[in-house]
Amino acid sequence: MKKFMTPATLVALLWALFQIWMVYGTPLELIVAVPIHVMFGVILTFIIHPLRPREDGRFTLFRASDYLLVVVAATIAVHYYLSGEMLTTRIAMVDPPAPRDLMVGVATLALVVEAVRRSLGMGLTTVILVFLVYQFCGPLLRELPLLRIIGHDGEPGRLFFETFIDMQTMQNEGVFGIPSIVSYGQVFYFLLFGAFLQFFGGGQLFMDLSVLLVGKLRGGMAKVSILSSTLFGSVSGSATANAAVMGMFTIPAMKRSGMSSEQAAAVEASSSTGGQLMPPVMGAAAFLIAQFMGVPYAEVAMAAIIPALLFYLALYFVVDLLARRNNLTGLHQEEIETNWAGVLKRLYLLIPVFVLVYQIMAGRALSSATLEAIWLTLLLGLCGRGWAGLRAGGAGGLLRAVGTALDDSLQALASGARGAIAVAIPCAGAGIVVGIASTTNLGLTFGTFVTALSGGMTIPALLLVMVMVIVMGMGMPTTAAYIMGAILAIPALDKLGISELSSHFFVLYFAALSMVTPPVALAAFVAGGIAKANVWQTGWAAFRYSLAGFLVAFAFAFSPALLLQGDWQNIVAATVTAAVGCYALAGCVAGYLRAPNTRAESLLLLVAAAMLITPKPIISLIGLALLAVLWGGQLWRRKRDAACRAA
């Protein structure tokens, strides 16, 4: 039990227990529960990310300052708990904040910004600081000719400041707005579930199952990476975590099969990034889409299925064609360290996943549905380990097995809470920006700016939004990049007549794809580090392998059929042509279709892919004809070359 007595682990366990109590105990009002949730994240951040880390572990003045901030954050949490009745009965923007409330509000903002800086670096921190300056200096911009369009009508003064603190820290807006509500009420529980699944063997099960299904195929370990990362990423919802966990297994095996370090790392980075787009979890951003649109999460998850499958289908084609080009074989039987008998004994670990998906589709509350999946995972894990222990060592073996299961359960609770920092802190920080954008109407202003800059044309506007979201995603997590993109870009896309669901998914896709887009491609950096590869070359390779995500995002921006919107005939037609387009795109990326490509053939394959993914039947037919010509031409050339060598 000694390993659970560290300050970080104790706080993480308390955070997890608080979240569980909010489901099964007496729930607090959101304006009380969400600030406590955020402060738990802040406290854990200051413990895990000290101001000045020391390798010798000695307690220094800097470390004392960390714990002073911990005390301040805990005091703020207690303040919200004790002020619950006042916060729920006051009339926002009418009852003025008391001096104590102003002090707490300023301290809350300062702590959140510092927690963002420590846990995420200067990317999101800089954005928050720029928006805070804009909040108070925006009215001055109305006097500047070039910046007049983004100026706002606030009048700096005491009332202006009190209104700002009121909105940011005394309502479910700003810091404690929709992003933090989603982190508190939904994402935290999914992270706990992912941790339980991992500690009870779910990650290894996904790996073993993938090896048995596709390991012997051409380019086997690369295909194992795709399948295992799809399965694990659909639960974890984090590109970097997916790359770190699965990459430790898949990257060395891919290198042994003949792939270069850069190729192996790029495949894993692309596979891991796609996990953020694959239901049922999809990272925190999908929950935010449901919250922003006011629709059930099941509707968002259903809409995500076809684009995510197309992304992975294209990646599978890329790997297959690369393996064909480089004569890479699959795993030999003696290299496979698992078997169907062992996997079948552990398939019970998939039952909680299926139960969770069923409950989501049935409309159950996400928090209670996820906790039930956790308890089911624990129960099945106890039964599985208990039976194995009983058979191996009798009653003593049974007791040891139960003890390890309980130990893993505590570790899963702590691990899930630690992982929640990566969501709770950026959501709180992004909430500051959302609140400022809302009160200053910056979203509408930016929409007007994009429309003017693009000349009202859809494709230039989409390209502007794409670049903006990718650039923001290079310095912050996918969730934060999505929030920034949503508040700024959705109004612009709405003016262009793009449906709301398509707009949100367009922003989400490029927030996720920023993980594999140089110069800052975090998933590629993680995978490249494991592979000991050149991270710059890895980033560009991962970018190429993920090009299908770019094309698919533009496709559903023009036609929501790929998001299961509209008649089933249109949905089927769009899906089939897009799948064929993914094959053409893979041929371009791999430089090989039926024979090595010439430069002209690679370019024409890219054109054919774009035409096939375009949701216009005539254009798709032309793209199909172009692909058929290229495929036939390469097949004829390969046979001709083979005949010449034989002669």
N, C-alpha and C positions, 0 to 999 in steps of 0.2 A: 504493500500500500504506500510505501515511501515515495514512489514515483508520482503518485497523485497529490502529494502535499506541496508541490511547488506553487508559487503564487499564480502563475499563468494557468496551470491546470485547474486550481481551485476556482478561479474566476470563470474559466470556460465551463466547468461543471455547474456552477451556480447559474450561469447564463442559460445553459440547456435546461436546467430544472425550472427556471423562471418561465421559459417558453412553453414547457410541458404543462406547467400549472395554469398558464393562460388558456389552455384548451380544456383541461379537466377540472380546474378549480374555479374560483370566482374571477372572471375576467375583468380587467380594468378598462376604463374608457380609453379610446385610442389616444387622446391627447395626453394621457398619463403613461400608458403602456409603451407607446412608440418612443418617447424620450428615454425611458428606462432601457429599452432595447438598444438605442443608439449609444447611451452612456456605457453600457456593458461593452460594446464594441470599442469605444474610445479607451476605456480602462485597459482592456486586453491589448490594445495597440501600444499603449505607453509601456506596458510591461514587456511585451515581446520585442518592440522596436525602441530600444533606449536611445536617448539623445546622443550619448557617446559610448558605444559598446566597448567593453574591455575584455580582452582574452583571458586575463587572470581571474576574472570573476569578482574582483574586490569591489566593495561598496564605496562609491565616490560621491562627491558633491553633485556631479551630473546625475548619478543614479538616484540620489535623494530628491532631485528636482522632478525626476520621472514619477516617483511615488507621491510627491506633493500634488502633481497634476492628477494622479489617480484619486487622491483624496478629494480634490476639487470636483472631479467628474462624479464621484460617488455622492458628494453633497448635492450636486445638481439633481441626480436621480432621486434622492430623498426629498428634495424640494418639490419635484413634480408629483411625487406620491402624496405628500402632505397637502399639496395645493390642488388636489384632484377636484374637490367640490367647487372651488373658485374658478378653475379653468373650464369646467363643464357648464357652469351657470352664467358666467359673464357674457356680455354682448361684445363680440369681437369688433374692433375698430370704433366702438362707442365708449365702453368703459376704459379709461386710460390706464396703462400699466403703472403699477406702483414702482417706486425707486428700486425695491428689491428685485422686482421682475425684470427691470431694465439691466441690473447688474448680472442677473442669471442669464439673460438673453445674450449679452455681450460675451460673457464667459463661455457660453455654449458655442457661439459662433467661432470664438478663438480656438477652443479645444478641438472642434471638428476640423477646422482648417489645418491645425497642427497635426492631427491624426491622419489626415489625408496626405500631408507632406511626408510623414514618417513611413506610412505604409505603401504609398503609391509614387512618391517622388514629386518632382516639380511640374509634371504635365498638367494634371487636373488642378493642382494648387494654383498654378499661374492663371488658369482659366477662371477660377473662383475669385482670385484677387482682382483680375481685370473687371469682372462683373460687379464686384463690390465698389470699385472706383467708378464704374459706369452708373451705378445706382445713385451715387451722391454727386457726381460731376456731369451726368447726362444733360441736365438743364443748360449747362454752359455750352454744350455742343450746338445748341440752336443758334448760337451767334457765329458759328464757323461755317462758311459757305459749303465746303466739301463734305462736312460731317453733319449738316443740318438734318439730313434724312433720318439719322439714328438718334437724334436728341429726343428727350422726353419732357413731360410737362411738370415734373415734380418741382417743389420749391423748398430747397434745403433750409432747415430750421429745426427747432426742438420737436414740433409736431410731426414733421417729416421723419425724424429719427425714431420717435416713439411708434409711429405707424409701421415703420420698417421692422423694428424689434417685435412688435405685436404680431405681424404677419409671419415672420420667420420662426419665432420660437414659442408663441402662445396659442397657435392654432395648428390644425393639421394641414399646414401649408409650409412652404420653405423647407427648413431642415427636417421637419417631421411630416412632410407632405407625401404625395403618392409614392415616390421611390422608397422612402423609409417604411411606409406602410406595407408595401409589397415585400420588402426585406423582412419585416417583423412577422407578417401574417402568412407568408407563403414560402419564400425562398429558404429561410432558416430551416424549416422542417425537411425540405428536400435535401439540403446539405447533410442533415443528420441521417437521413435515410441512405444517402450515398456512402456515408462513413460506415454505417452498420453493415451495408452490403459488402463493402471492401474488407472490413475486419473479419467478417464471417466467410470470406472466400469467394465473393462474387467476382472480383477482378480476375482472380486466377481461373475461375470457371469460364469467364468470357474468353480468356486467352486460350485455354485448353480446347474449348468448343470450336473456336476459330481455326486452331491448328488442325483439328480432325476434319473440319468441313472443307477447308481450302488449302491446307498446308502442302499437299502433294501436287497441286496445280502448278502450272508454269509461273515462275516468279512467286512461289508459294508464300514466303514470309512477308513479302510486301502486301499480299492479299490478306494475310492474317492480320497485319497491322490495320488495314482498312476495316475489316470486319470487327476486330476486337475494340478498336477505337470508336467505331459506331456504337457498339453495345455499351461500352463503359461511358463514352461521352454523352450518350442519351440520358444517362443517370447523373453524371457529375456536372455537366453543363459548363465546364471550364476548359478552355483550350490548353492553357499552360499546365494545369493539373493532369489533364489527360495525356499530354505529351510526356510529362515527367514520369507518370505511373506506367503507362503502356510502353513508352520508349525504352525503359530499362530492359524490357524483354525483347521487343521487336527489332530495335535498331542493330544490336550486335548480330542477331540472326540474319537480318537482311544483308549486312556486310559480309557475313560468311558465305552467303549464297552468291556473291559476286557483284552486288551493287556497290557503288562508290559511297563514301561517307556522306557526301552532300546529297546524293539521291536518297539514301536511306533516311536521313534526317528530314528531308523535304517531304517524303511520303508520310512519315509519322506526323509532322507538323500540319500538313494538309488534312490528314485523317482526323487529328485532334481538333482542328478548327471546325470541321464539319459537325462535330459533336454538339457545338453550340446551336446548330440549326436543326438537330434531330429531336423530335418529340420522344419521351414525354416531358423532359425538363427544359432543355434549350437555354440553360442559363437564366438569369433573372430577367433578361430583357423581354422574353415572351410573356412573363407574368405582368410586366409593365404594359405591354401592348393591350392585354385584356383589361387592365385597370384603366388605361387612358381611353380606350374605346367603350368601356362599360359593357363588355360582352363576356360570356363564360370562357374560362381558360380552355375548355375542351374545344371550343370553336377555333381558337388560335392554333392549338396543337394539331387539329385536323387539317387546317389550311397549310400547315408547314410540311406535311408529309411528302407531297410530290416534289417540291423544290429540293428538299433534303436528299431524297432518294436519287434525284437527277445529279446532284453534286457528287454523291458517292459512286454513282454509276459511271460518271465521267472519269473519276479518279481510278476506278477499277479498270476501265479501258486503257487509261494512260499506263498503268502498271503492267497490264497484259501486253500491250504493244512494245513497251520498253523491254520486257522479258523476252518477247519474240525477237526483237532486234538484236539483243545482246546474248541470245541463247542461254538465258537463265532457266534453270530447272527448279522443280519443287523439292520439298524435303523428301529424303529417303526414309523408309520405314524405321531404320535404326536410329535416325535423328529425332524421331518423335517420342517424347518422354511421357506421353499420356496415352490413354486408351478409352474406348467407348464405355467399358465397364466402370472405370473410375469416374468418368464424366456423368454417366447416367445416375450414379449414386448421389451426385451433388446437384442434379437438376432441380431439386426441391427449392434451391435458392432463387430460381426464377419465378416461383409462385408469388412472392410478395410483389414483384414487378408487375406481373399480370393483374393481380388484385388491385394494385394502385392505379394502373391504366384504366381498368374497368370502372373504378370508383370516380376517377376524374371524368370519364365520359358520361357517367350517370349523374354528374352534377353535384357530387358530395363536396362539402367544404374541404379545401385543399389541406388545411392544417390537420384536421382530425383524420382524413383519409391517409395522409402520409404517416402519421403516428401509428395508425393501425397497421400499416405496412411494416413499420419498424418493429412493432411488437410481434408481428408474424415472423419476421426475419429472426428475431431473438428466440422465439419459441421453436422454430424449425432448426435453428442452429443448436439450441440446447438438446433437442431430441437427437439430431444427427451425431453430435459429439458425445452425448451421453451414451447412446447405443454403442458407438465405437469404443468408448472407454470401458463400458461394461463387458464387452466381448474380450477386450484386451487384458483388463486387469481386475475384473470383478467389481465389487462395491468400491474398493479404493480407486480403481480407474474411473468409475462413474463420478465420484466426488471430485477427482482432479479435473475431469472434463467439464463439470459444472463450474468449477472454480475458474478455469480458463475462459469459459464463455462469459461469466460475469465480469472478469477482468477486461476482456475485449469490449464488453458493453460500455464500461466506464471510459475506456480509451476512445471508443467511437463517439460517445457523447462529447468528450473533450475535443477530439479531432474535428467533429462537425462544427462545434462552436468556434474553434480557431479558424476553420475555413470560412466561417461566416463573416470574418473581418473583411475579406476580399469583396463582399457584397454590401454589408452594412455601412462601412465607412465611405466608399464611393457614392452610395445612394444618398447618404446624409449630405455629403459635399455637393453632389449634383443637385440636391434639393434646394440649396442656397441659390444656385443659378436658375433653377426652374421658377422659384419665387420671384426673383428679380425680373426675369423675362416676362412673367405674368403681369406684374404690377406696372411695368414700363411698356407693355405691348410690343416688346422687342421681336416676338415671333412674327407678328403681322408686318412690322417694319422690315425685317429681314426678308420676308416673303416678297414684299414690294421691290426690294433691292435686287433679289435674284431674278424676278420677272423682268425688271428693267434691264439687267445686265445680259440676260439671255435673249432679249428681244421678244419675249413671249413665246419662244419656240421650246418645245418639250425636251428634245434631246440635249441641247446645250444646257438647259436648266438641270436636267438629271445628271449631266456630267459635272456641273458645278457642285451639286449636292453630294455626289459620289466623292469628289476630291475633298470636300470639306469634312465629311464624316471619316474618311480614311485618315486624313491628317490628324484629326482629333483623336482617333483611335490609336495612333502611334504613341501617344503619351498617356493613355489612360485605359482602364479595363473596358471590355466590350459593353458592359452595362452602362457605365458613365458616358461612353461615346454615343451609345444609342440614345440616352436621355438628351444629351446636348443636341444631337442631330434631330431628334423628334421635336423639341421645342422650337428649333430654328427653321427646320426644313419642311415639316408637315404643312404649315400654312402656305408655303410657296408651292408645294406640289398640289395642294388643294385648289389653288388658283388656276393651275394648269389642267384641272379636270381629272386628275388621277384619283382613283378610289382611296378611301381612308385606309383600308386594310392593305392594299398594295403599297401605299406610301410608307406605312409603318414597317412592312417587311423589307422594302427597298433600303430604308435606313438601317434596319437590323442587319441585313446581309453585309453591308459595307462596314458596319461597326465590327462584325465578326471577322470579315476578310482582312481588316487592318492587322490582324494577328500574323498574317503571312505576306504582308505588303512592305517591302523595303522602303526606306532605310531602317525603320524600327519595326521589326516583325517578331513579337515576343515569343510566339509559339515556335517559330523557326530558330530563335536563339536558344530556347530550352532544348529542343531536339538536337540542334547543332552542337551544343555543349556535351550532350550525352555521346554523340557520335564522334566527338573530337574533329569536327569538320570546320571548314571555312564558313563562318556564319553568313557572310555576305553572299557567297555562292548558294548557300542553303536557302537563304531568303528569296533569291530570285527563282530558284528551282521550285520552291513551294508556291510562289506566286503563279508560275506557269501551270503547275499542276492544279491550281484552284481556279483557273480561268472560267470554268463552267459556272461557278457562283456568280461571276460578273455578268455573264450573258443571261443566265436565268433571272437575275434580279431585274435587268432591263426588260426581259420578256414579260414578267408579271406586272411590271409597271404599266405596260401598254395593254395587257389583257389579263384580267384576274382569273382566267380559266385554270392556270397552273396552281392557283390557291383554292381550287374546288369551288369557285364562284361561277354560276351560270349553268347552262344546259349541259347534261352529261355527254352529249355528242361533241360539243366544243372542248370539254375537259379531256376526253379520250384522245381526240385528234391532236390537241396541243401537247399532251403528254407523250404520245407516240413520236411525233415529229421532233420534239425536244430531246427525246432519248436517242434518236438517230443523230441529231445534231451533236449530242455529247460524244458519240463515236467519232464523228468527223473532227471535232475539236481535239479529242485525244490523239488522233492521227497527226494533227498539226503539232501538238505539244511534244509527242514522242519522236517526231521526225520520221515516222514509219507508219505505213498502212498495210500494204502487202509487200512493199520493198522500201528501201530508204528513200525519203523524199528529196526532190530538188527544192530549191528555194521557192520557185514558182508554185510547186505543188503544195508546199506548206501554207503559202499565202492563200491559195485557192481553197484549201481545206478550212482555213479560218473563215473565209467568206461563206463557204457552204454551211458551216456550223452556225454562223450568225443568221443566215437565211432560214435554216431549219428550225432554229429556236424562236424566230420571229413568229408571232401568232397570226400570220396571214396565210391562208391556204395556198394561194398562187405562188407567193414568195417561197414558201416551204417546199413546194413541188419543184421549183427551179433549183433550190438548194439540193434536193434529193437527186435530181438528174445530174448535177455537177459532181456530187459525191460518187454516184454510180460510174461516171466517166473516169474519174480519178482512180477509183478502186479497180476498174477493169483495165485501165492503162498500166497500173503498177503490176497487176497480176500477169498481163501479157509480157511486160518487161522482165519480170522475174523468171518466167518460163523460157523466154528467149535467152537470158543470160545463163540459165542452167543448161540449155541445149548447147550453147557455145562452149561451156566448160566441159561438157561430156564429149564434144567433138575434139 
